[in-house]
Every structure is written in structure tokens, then in C-alpha cells.
């Protein structure tokens, strides 16, 4: 009995070891493909903004807004790679530049009640506005006034959202006949250029080359990298989505305690964040297909693997069911349909997180998670 | 980078390999978390309930995120300033730990400069400078000037001890420039304060007054040269005096008030406990606030303050490490022998009716009496704070100090971070601490090292 068990272990162990390596490699492929698409969409956004800035038309204005929404979808799917000090959010990471929230609207442009505020309306603070100006100003003062990234662009496109049934309604004239229209066009372009620069760096860090983050990630002991992968999945589902994004808004009932508050597209952030976790679980991003973390779970704890698969489907279904716009869904009485759905989604994400933690323990990756945290 | 993971379950189950460890490991009783990395001061209590955990997480969000200038779309998070020291709690308490040290004397986030003139304010606390109030703000909203620029110059000072040994220590000297509203009062007193780590505060809040008072010996009746006085401070919530227990001079009676004060004075965020911005009457009249708008009234709702209070009440103290090692055991004895433990009291029990059941009846090991002690002229700031004289300071708890370099990546100690390591921190002890300090200096090298091993295990 003893001998046969040992034999069995011998035959499984090398097989599991090579599976782990394969999983890490394929995770890097999935992530690289996601960053590449993110970069691609951001470049299209940047080009469209270039056209718009050259010759602003109402039609172009609408198109860049649509492209901004489109460009967020792949980005949201990359966020599963946060929380383990990878290139996105290690000490020198760009997360704060790319996706800072909340942003200092009044630092960037006028806001209701402060028509003169912002860099755009303040030539003493910044004579011209380009990428370098924004880069330097964001670094000033230790505690940066944030005026770059997706949400800065979002603010420049939509403006503040004071409306129950629609996103912000920044007038197109802000880019043509209104005061400081030229500076506003420059700021918009500078933001999109800076975004492309930062995303290019991230895509390069995950590309299959030598001496980048991916190289170190895939050549490190597979257990170590797998624990990072699980950390990202767990932190995104539990800490970031269940707590930061949903429970906080649910608790405060604050209309604009939501990430994409100007464009009212927070529901998309949520769904595509979950999709990002699912991608890693399944080992898929569009045409890129291969073994996902599910394979590891199936080898170690098949019942748990099936449950996590169900958790993810459930989370996505519940997230998709939250009424749009999110800022209205959080309001109302305890039994308001929006609030009930949000609460269910929170619980479901918490459940997913719990199961991911159990998986980390069952695959003996818990210790490495501890080390990486 | 600002986050805490919901992993405490994992950690806890990991250390429970079947046998319970010796009690001394559990710095926070059943709340203790076993962790040794840079999130060591950021974990929820090990015994936290699911409901409290959710409130903890929400509070964490408001602790971490930047406050922004009003009016902004995120109306729950606006109202920064108009003048401030930081934009978020976590800016000065990164990883929920200590503030960053001053680099090349330039004020980095994590230190504030309190100011006052002789006398007392209506609530019995420090009397502010007529123009600048009770704290210098080195940041301001874009259209305004910061109150001042703050730098620190260090000079060498020689400290001599009973056995004729002497050491050079660095003494900070505050340099205030660019005062934006004219001169400070001629009688101005300064006190620099490094932001302390914030773990375990719920357990301190859950100590009965009687427990802390039982450590007091204001007239030194036992003749050990160590008195220990309670500070009596204004409790804003109850509208009467109470026992001070938080802050470098024990000038705050409750955790909630400590938090509301920090929101107001450091970030410029009003709350129900502090409905008005921390501006002097002079500033209210003359400061060209321009287009400054307040956020909501108050800027941080009571719910937000409550959630942040829950967050800070439910960060666990980390477990001790290596306590069975020989050096640590010897060091612990020396800690007792040279009477460090007379003020840094190892063990006490929280009240049975604490605000949260998780915090109730816990045997905790904070290594503090939470009382005021005269620390001699060298450490004195000459600034009265309620009953605390210019020479008195509250004994800071020592739990977690062995992990400070991991969490905060520096080993600076004392109220203004002047001590660059534990040795210097000990050498600065004067007044009631002088005798222990002399005894420490006279210890042979191996005993000193054992003492450090012990301190590192905390």
C-alpha cells in the first residue's frame, strides 16, 4: 500500500511541477495579450483625440467618448494583475498615473461653483500644457494632485455628473468657443499621450522578451509566481471589488462614490474586472487559449474547482444584473432592487475570495502568498 | 499599494498547527495576527466578525484614499483643506505604520508641527497662535499659500551618563520659513510630531480608566523615581473631562476624537465633533480664501468617521517572534531589572464591556502605561498640552517595534523621530527615565545585545 502510494506520488509530482510552469507561462501570455489590446485601444483613442484636437467636430467628440468606453474594457481585465507588486503597482508602478481615483477635478479644469479653477484656466501655473507639464505637476508636492490617466480623460470628455439619468454633459463648446478651449484640447491630448506611454511600458514588461518583468516572473520558482497570480485574483475579488468598489458605495449611498463617475460606466468596470479574473481562471483572452488556474485547482481539489467556476459565473451574472447607472442603484431603501442586487454581488465576490483563499491553502501556496504580501 | 487583503483567516489557520503557542506570543490576546512582513500593522483582528470586517474595509477605504478639493463629483470625499498637512491618513501612516523620516532635513509627509502660546484654550487644551492656530500647515489648495515651509536642521549634542561614558546624539532644530501671514507670536512654542503607527488602538481604547489609573503614582509614593501621571483632557463627545490616552502627550480621550482631530488638523476635513475648519479667527477674517468651498457639512459624515474609527479599532497588533530564544529571554529579564518595565508595562486586560465584543476581556501586551512621565529637559518641548507639562510625554506602546523597519523601512523613534535607532531612543531617556538609561549604558555588551534581541521580538 505504502509503496504504491509513493509510486503514485512520484508519477504525479513531476507532472504537477510541469503543469505549474505551464500555467505561469500561459498566464503571462494571457496578460500580455490583454495589455496589448489595452494599448491598442488607447492608441486608437489617442489618434482620435489627435484628429479631434486638430479639427473639433461634434461627431468626433461623440466618437472619442465611445472609444474611451471601449478602451476601458481591456484595461479593466488587466486589473487582476494588481496587488502583488508587479509592474503595474510596484514601487515605481504606473497605477496611480493610469487609473487614479478620485481625481482632483478642480485641479485640472473648472468645476461647478469654481469657473476659474484648474490648470487649464491658470496659465500662471502652467504656461503650456503637454505631457511633460502634467508629468511634473503630478510629481509636485509629495501628495500629488492627480490629473492624469483614464479618469482625467473621462472628466475632460464628460465633465461633472450632476444628473440622475445621464452621465456628465460637458458642452462641446468647451473645445471650440469657450474660454481656454485651446488649453483644454492640449490637456486632453497630453493625457492620452501619457496614457499610451505608460501602457506601452506595461505591455513591454509582459512581452516574451529577455530581462523584463515577465522574464523574471516565468523563471522564478513556479509556486512563487502562482501565489502572486492567486493573490491578484483574491485581492481583486475581495478587497478591491467587494469592499472598495461595492461595499463602500453601498454603505455611504453616495451618488458619485463610483469609479467611472463622469461617464456613468462603473458597471462596465465591475463586469470586466470580474471577466479579468475569469480569464486567468480559464486561461483565455479572446483567441489566446491554454491552461488556466482552473487546471491547478482541478488537480488539487476538483470539487473546489467546480465551485470556483460557479462562483465566477454567479459573480458575473449578478454584476451584469445591477441596474444602470450604478450611481442610482446604490440609493434608496434597503429593499430597493438596486441595493439588493449590489449586496448579493458583494456576498458573491466575498464567497469567491474565500474559495480562492482555500485553494491557496490546498495547493500549499498560502505561505508564498504570505511572503508576497 | 494601499490595501489590506482579507487573508487573516489563512494566516491564522497557518499557525495553528495543532498546538497553541506560549501566551507571550499573543501581543493582542485573541486578536493577535501572525505576520512578519510590511503589512504587519495592517491586519484586521484575528477574531473579527464578518460584519465588523465589512465596516473595517469601508473605513480602510477612507483611511487610504485621497481627499480632494471641493466641489468635486465624489462628494463624499471632497473638502480637502483649505490648508493641510496631507491629503489622506495613509499619506502619513504608510502601511498603517510610522510617518516617513525627514530626508536631508526637508519635511516629508509624516510629521506635523504643533504650535501654541502660553495659556489654555477654552477646552483646557493648548492656546493657539493668534494668526496660525495650533498647527502649521505646509500645504494649501492651489489658489492659497501654505502657512509655512518647515525644515529640520540637526546638530550634534553630547549626552553624558553616570559611568562617565558619553555619546553623540542628533538634536533637531526646527527652521520655519515662508510664513504667509506675518510673524508668529514672540512666545511661540513648537512641537514636532512624527505620525505613530496605528495598530492595536482599539485595544487601548478598550482599557478601563481604572486600569490605566492603577499604574499611576503621581507623588512617587513607592519612591522608585518614577511617577506616572494621568492627563485630564476634554472629551468632546461626552462634553466633559476624561482620561487622556492617545497622542504623544495623551491629549485625546477617545479613539474617535483622536481621528476627528487628525481629520481636522491634518487634512482640513470637518466632522460632527469638529464642525469648523481649523483656522484661527485671524485666518477666518483675513485669509483670502478666494473661491474656497467647503465640502458637505460636515465634510466627513459621522458614518465615515465611525467607519474609520472601526477600521483603526480593529487593526490587530502583530504577534511576537522568537520568544523562546535564549537572548530574547535574557533580554526580557534585563528589561525588568533596569526598570524599563516600570513605565513600559507588559501586560494588562481590556474591559469586559468594550465597544466591540472582539476587543473585550483580552489579555494584551502593549508595553506601556499610557501615562505621562517627565522625560527631562533634553526631550522637553516646553509646550503644555492639557495637564501635560513641557517635559512630560506619554509612554508609547512598544508592541510591533521589532517590525517597524519592515513596515516603515526606517528605525526612527521618539516623538519627532530624532532617534535613529533603538539605542539612541534609550539614550534620550532623561528625567524619570534617567536611572534606567544610566543602568543601560553601564550594561556589558552582551547584555545590551540581549536587550535589543528582546526589543526586536516585540
Interface residues (C-beta under 8 A of the other chain):
Chain A: X83 X89 X91 X93 X95 X102 X103 X104 X105 X106 X107 X111 X112 X113 X114 X116 X117 X122 X125 X141 X142 X143 X145 X146 X160 X161 X168 X231 X234 X235 X238 X239 X240 X242 X243 X244 X247 X248 X251 X252 X254 X255 X256 X257 X261 X262 X350 X353 X354 X357 X360 X361 X366 X367 X369 X370 X371 X373
Chain B: X1 X3 X4 X5 X6 X7 X9 X10 X11 X13 X14 X35 X37 X39 X54 X55 X57 X58 X60 X61 X62 X65 X66 X68 X69 X70 X71 X72 X73 X74 X75 X76 X77 X78 X86 X87 X88 X91 X108 X109 X139 X142 X143 X291 X293 X301 X303 X304 X307
